[in-house]
Amino acid sequence: MASMIDVVHQGPIAIVTLRRPPANAMNLEFTEQIAAVFQGLGHDRSARSLVLTGQGKSFCAGVDLKALPDFDETYQRRMVGALNRAFHAVYSCPIPVVGAINGHAIAGGLVLALCCDWRVAVKTQFLAGLTEVRVGVPYPVGAMEVARAELAPHVAPQLILFGQNMTSSAALEAGVFDEMVEPEALFECALAKAGEFAALPQAAFAKSKRQLRSRAYAAIEAAIAGAEPLLNGWLSRETVQAAAAVLAKA
């Protein structure tokens, strides 16, 4: 299986680049690779911080809608499990994760961005949103727990319940992103933040991060162990119809 993720080490910083053209949409293999890469980096003592970014004009477009009609029951179960493991691997990574959000972050793509500890967005007119409800896709436990924990209480309903996209500038104002920089400064800024965070005492950081997110971690870990309500019946005919309607407008 060809790798769809590049990992380059720059001193104590590991730079992780998603590269599944054209929009880094998540199919099963790609999602499983995200989980595997971050699980590995979490145990890599040579890495003291990470930068996660995407190739092209999108950070990540979420689950690949074009593939939905081919998601049989077995594939759905595997995909739900893979999403939970991927989000957990990034969100619980014991070293700091800086998101260099280079473009559109939609649905599971925004969840992936929210898994990062610090989010630097590029100053361009891209969209950020949790559009699952608009395509009839219920949230796996991992996605919901991350969104619930990381979004401000007044922002979460707007994104989760109504599937509204935000402009990048509105997302910054809403606290979805921590800062925004010009395109030419994105990578430099993310590396600077990662370098700053790499200097933190690792054990204290890892323990503090787990304490802060213990409730979310416990729920996601239980889902991975089998307590995921969506393992049977994640998607429906409504999902396929809604996704087709969205793709027709694209």
Kinemage of the C-alpha trace (Angstrom):
@kinemage 1
@onewidth
@group {chain A} dominant
@subgroup {mainchain}
@vectorlist {calphas} color= white
{ca met a 1} P 0.000 0.000 0.000
{ca ala a 2} L 1.550 3.296 -1.123
{ca ser a 3} L 2.028 5.901 1.568
{ca met a 4} L -0.235 8.932 1.379
{ca ile a 5} L 1.554 10.675 4.246
{ca asp a 6} L 5.036 12.164 4.232
{ca val a 7} L 7.018 12.392 7.463
{ca val a 8} L 10.173 14.505 7.464
{ca his a 9} L 12.269 15.087 10.577
{ca gln a 10} L 13.766 18.516 11.060
{ca gly a 11} L 15.772 18.309 14.250
{ca pro a 12} L 13.351 17.558 17.107
{ca ile a 13} L 10.321 18.377 14.942
{ca ala a 14} L 8.509 15.844 12.745
{ca ile a 15} L 6.640 17.387 9.810
{ca val a 16} L 3.641 15.304 8.721
{ca thr a 17} L 2.093 16.130 5.333
{ca leu a 18} L -1.182 14.651 4.115
{ca arg a 19} L -1.029 14.005 0.391
{ca arg a 20} L -4.053 12.363 -1.124
{ca pro a 21} L -4.964 14.601 -4.093
{ca pro a 22} L -6.976 16.525 -4.863
{ca ala a 23} L -8.350 17.419 -1.408
{ca asn a 24} L -6.840 14.919 1.043
{ca ala a 25} L -10.238 13.254 1.479
{ca met a 26} L -10.335 10.317 3.862
{ca asn a 27} L -10.869 6.805 2.562
{ca leu a 28} L -10.162 3.728 4.679
{ca glu a 29} L -6.496 3.310 3.730
{ca phe a 30} L -5.687 6.996 4.232
{ca thr a 31} L -7.455 7.096 7.601
{ca glu a 32} L -5.653 3.971 8.779
{ca gln a 33} L -2.340 5.522 7.733
{ca ile a 34} L -3.039 8.658 9.793
{ca ala a 35} L -3.625 6.480 12.848
{ca ala a 36} L -0.493 4.419 12.249
{ca val a 37} L 1.762 7.424 11.620
{ca phe a 38} L 0.697 9.263 14.773
{ca gln a 39} L 0.812 6.149 16.912
{ca gly a 40} L 4.371 5.627 15.738
{ca leu a 41} L 5.416 9.239 16.251
{ca gly a 42} L 3.948 9.216 19.733
{ca his a 43} L 6.543 6.578 20.638
{ca asp a 44} L 9.413 8.142 18.677
{ca arg a 45} L 11.777 9.603 21.262
{ca ser a 46} L 13.609 11.613 18.620
{ca ala a 47} L 10.503 13.745 17.979
{ca arg a 48} L 9.628 16.356 20.586
{ca ser a 49} L 6.856 18.085 18.619
{ca leu a 50} L 4.929 17.681 15.352
{ca val a 51} L 3.590 19.837 12.549
{ca leu a 52} L 0.574 18.500 10.647
{ca thr a 53} L -0.335 20.040 7.305
{ca gly a 54} L -1.870 19.141 3.949
{ca gln a 55} L -0.640 19.148 0.379
{ca gly a 56} L -2.420 21.411 -2.092
{ca lys a 57} L -5.301 23.805 -1.465
{ca ser a 58} L -7.020 21.702 1.201
{ca phe a 59} L -5.906 20.640 4.638
{ca cys a 60} L -8.399 17.764 4.578
{ca ala a 61} L -11.865 17.455 3.051
{ca gly a 62} L -13.138 14.789 5.463
{ca val a 63} L -14.585 11.441 4.411
{ca asp a 64} L -14.459 10.873 0.653
{ca leu a 65} L -18.090 11.432 -0.391
{ca lys a 66} L -17.534 9.990 -3.859
{ca ala a 67} L -16.847 6.600 -2.292
{ca leu a 68} L -19.970 6.499 -0.089
{ca pro a 69} L -22.118 4.416 -2.482
{ca asp a 70} L -19.491 1.644 -2.242
{ca phe a 71} L -19.448 1.545 1.588
{ca asp a 72} L -20.938 -1.858 2.393
{ca glu a 73} L -21.612 -2.884 6.003
{ca thr a 74} L -18.139 -4.341 6.528
{ca tyr a 75} L -16.436 -1.263 5.078
{ca gln a 76} L -18.583 1.016 7.225
{ca arg a 77} L -17.579 -0.799 10.404
{ca arg a 78} L -13.914 -0.621 9.464
{ca met a 79} L -14.180 3.066 8.537
{ca val a 80} L -15.874 4.040 11.803
{ca gly a 81} L -13.152 2.200 13.701
{ca ala a 82} L -10.424 3.805 11.611
{ca leu a 83} L -11.830 7.301 12.187
{ca asn a 84} L -11.916 6.763 15.941
{ca arg a 85} L -8.353 5.442 15.956
{ca ala a 86} L -7.053 8.262 13.736
{ca phe a 87} L -8.646 11.049 15.742
{ca his a 88} L -7.516 9.445 18.990
{ca ala a 89} L -3.950 8.992 17.747
{ca val a 90} L -3.629 12.681 16.869
{ca tyr a 91} L -5.623 14.056 19.813
{ca ser a 92} L -3.848 11.920 22.421
{ca cys a 93} L -0.353 12.182 20.926
{ca pro a 94} L 1.904 12.676 23.961
{ca ile a 95} L 3.988 15.367 22.252
{ca pro a 96} L 2.720 18.760 21.033
{ca val a 97} L 0.947 18.800 17.663
{ca val a 98} L 0.816 22.055 15.693
{ca gly a 99} L -1.686 22.203 12.842
{ca ala a 100} L -0.560 24.233 9.810
{ca ile a 101} L -3.999 24.593 8.255
{ca asn a 102} L -3.158 25.320 4.641
{ca gly a 103} L -6.687 25.375 3.209
{ca his a 104} L -10.191 23.927 3.404
{ca ala a 105} L -10.883 21.904 6.555
{ca ile a 106} L -14.278 20.286 6.142
{ca ala a 107} L -16.172 17.700 8.212
{ca gly a 108} L -13.670 15.078 9.396
{ca gly a 109} L -10.949 17.378 8.081
{ca leu a 110} L -11.919 20.035 10.596
{ca val a 111} L -12.112 17.377 13.316
{ca leu a 112} L -8.545 16.449 12.400
{ca ala a 113} L -7.526 20.095 12.710
{ca leu a 114} L -9.266 20.317 16.089
{ca cys a 115} L -7.175 17.350 17.247
{ca cys a 116} L -4.093 19.564 17.022
{ca asp a 117} L -2.916 21.354 20.157
{ca trp a 118} L -2.264 24.637 18.354
{ca arg a 119} L -3.822 25.629 15.033
{ca val a 120} L -2.199 28.120 12.656
{ca ala a 121} L -4.388 28.941 9.653
{ca val a 122} L -3.342 30.404 6.341
{ca lys a 123} L -4.748 33.851 5.593
{ca thr a 124} L -6.747 32.964 2.485
{ca gln a 125} L -10.460 32.604 1.839
{ca phe a 126} L -10.883 28.926 2.628
{ca leu a 127} L -13.791 27.235 4.410
{ca ala a 128} L -13.945 25.429 7.726
{ca gly a 129} L -17.002 23.483 8.836
{ca leu a 130} L -18.520 20.334 10.261
{ca thr a 131} L -20.875 19.452 7.423
{ca glu a 132} L -21.700 15.882 8.491
{ca val a 133} L -25.372 16.630 9.143
{ca arg a 134} L -25.797 18.027 5.625
{ca val a 135} L -24.713 14.742 4.084
{ca gly a 136} L -26.559 12.563 6.590
{ca val a 137} L -23.434 11.246 8.310
{ca pro a 138} L -23.736 10.662 12.090
{ca tyr a 139} L -20.659 11.450 14.168
{ca pro a 140} L -18.516 8.567 15.404
{ca val a 141} L -17.655 8.956 19.083
{ca gly a 142} L -14.136 10.224 18.359
{ca ala a 143} L -15.319 13.047 16.111
{ca met a 144} L -18.054 14.178 18.492
{ca glu a 145} L -15.834 14.096 21.575
{ca val a 146} L -13.124 16.170 19.911
{ca ala a 147} L -15.615 18.700 18.546
{ca arg a 148} L -17.412 18.979 21.871
{ca ala a 149} L -14.167 19.479 23.787
{ca glu a 150} L -12.464 21.904 21.422
{ca leu a 151} L -15.260 24.175 20.201
{ca ala a 152} L -16.617 27.028 22.286
{ca pro a 153} L -20.163 26.323 23.595
{ca his a 154} L -21.723 29.009 21.395
{ca val a 155} L -19.890 27.760 18.293
{ca ala a 156} L -20.490 24.015 18.596
{ca pro a 157} L -24.250 24.023 17.792
{ca gln a 158} L -23.733 26.243 14.754
{ca leu a 159} L -21.187 23.840 13.290
{ca ile a 160} L -22.416 20.462 14.550
{ca leu a 161} L -26.209 20.755 14.400
{ca phe a 162} L -26.586 22.905 11.307
{ca gly a 163} L -23.487 22.041 9.313
{ca gln a 164} L -22.625 25.631 8.548
{ca asn a 165} L -19.287 26.390 6.955
{ca met a 166} L -17.308 29.361 8.216
{ca thr a 167} L -14.846 31.501 6.349
{ca ser a 168} L -11.315 31.205 7.662
{ca ser a 169} L -11.496 34.665 9.240
{ca ala a 170} L -14.797 33.854 10.988
{ca ala a 171} L -13.301 30.603 12.261
{ca leu a 172} L -10.384 32.552 13.724
{ca glu a 173} L -12.769 34.924 15.510
{ca ala a 174} L -14.735 31.938 16.834
{ca gly a 175} L -11.617 30.381 18.311
{ca val a 176} L -11.570 27.440 15.907
{ca phe a 177} L -8.057 28.519 14.936
{ca asp a 178} L -5.506 30.091 17.268
{ca glu a 179} L -3.831 32.413 14.804
{ca met a 180} L -3.729 33.298 11.119
{ca val a 181} L -0.740 34.239 8.999
{ca glu a 182} L 0.024 35.094 5.392
{ca pro a 183} L 0.565 32.127 3.065
{ca glu a 184} L 4.311 32.625 2.798
{ca ala a 185} L 4.630 32.628 6.609
{ca leu a 186} L 2.451 29.596 7.417
{ca phe a 187} L 5.126 26.942 7.526
{ca glu a 188} L 7.669 29.188 9.234
{ca cys a 189} L 5.141 30.123 11.932
{ca ala a 190} L 4.094 26.508 12.507
{ca leu a 191} L 7.733 25.421 12.794
{ca ala a 192} L 8.450 28.247 15.236
{ca lys a 193} L 5.526 27.178 17.426
{ca ala a 194} L 6.593 23.551 17.234
{ca gly a 195} L 10.113 24.571 18.216
{ca glu a 196} L 8.787 26.559 21.159
{ca phe a 197} L 6.676 23.621 22.330
{ca ala a 198} L 9.521 21.136 21.808
{ca ala a 199} L 11.350 22.841 24.669
{ca leu a 200} L 8.623 21.890 27.159
{ca pro a 201} L 9.382 19.053 29.601
{ca gln a 202} L 7.916 16.053 27.782
{ca ala a 203} L 6.618 13.974 30.680
{ca ala a 204} L 4.823 16.903 32.294
{ca phe a 205} L 3.290 17.912 28.968
{ca ala a 206} L 2.026 14.404 28.222
{ca lys a 207} L 0.512 13.974 31.683
{ca ser a 208} L -1.113 17.419 31.636
{ca lys a 209} L -2.588 16.786 28.197
{ca arg a 210} L -4.090 13.483 29.322
{ca gln a 211} L -5.499 15.070 32.488
{ca leu a 212} L -7.043 17.918 30.504
{ca arg a 213} L -8.708 15.572 28.005
{ca ser a 214} L -9.312 12.541 30.217
{ca arg a 215} L -13.093 12.449 29.685
{ca ala a 216} L -12.802 12.632 25.916
{ca tyr a 217} L -10.000 10.062 25.852
{ca ala a 218} L -12.003 7.644 27.984
{ca ala a 219} L -15.023 7.881 25.684
{ca ile a 220} L -12.960 7.438 22.519
{ca glu a 221} L -10.962 4.562 23.962
{ca ala a 222} L -14.202 2.823 24.963
{ca ala a 223} L -15.517 3.301 21.421
{ca ile a 224} L -12.330 1.798 19.967
{ca ala a 225} L -12.757 -1.152 22.339
{ca gly a 226} L -16.229 -1.826 20.951
{ca ala a 227} L -18.626 0.625 22.593
{ca glu a 228} L -19.162 2.633 19.388
{ca pro a 229} L -22.943 2.911 18.746
{ca leu a 230} L -22.368 3.376 15.012
{ca leu a 231} L -20.521 0.111 14.382
{ca asn a 232} L -23.792 -1.227 13.016
{ca gly a 233} L -25.724 1.141 10.783
{ca trp a 234} L -23.462 4.170 10.421
{ca leu a 235} L -24.694 5.225 6.981
{ca ser a 236} L -28.115 4.957 5.354
{ca arg a 237} L -29.867 5.511 2.044
{ca glu a 238} L -30.428 9.084 3.251
{ca thr a 239} L -26.650 9.481 3.482
{ca val a 240} L -26.049 8.380 -0.101
{ca gln a 241} L -28.805 10.659 -1.412
{ca ala a 242} L -27.624 13.659 0.592
{ca ala a 243} L -24.004 13.133 -0.416
{ca ala a 244} L -24.992 12.846 -4.090
{ca ala a 245} L -26.908 16.125 -3.839
{ca val a 246} L -23.909 17.890 -2.313
{ca leu a 247} L -21.548 16.518 -4.959
{ca ala a 248} L -23.922 17.605 -7.727
{ca lys a 249} L -23.629 21.212 -6.530
{ca ala a 250} L -19.838 21.096 -6.255
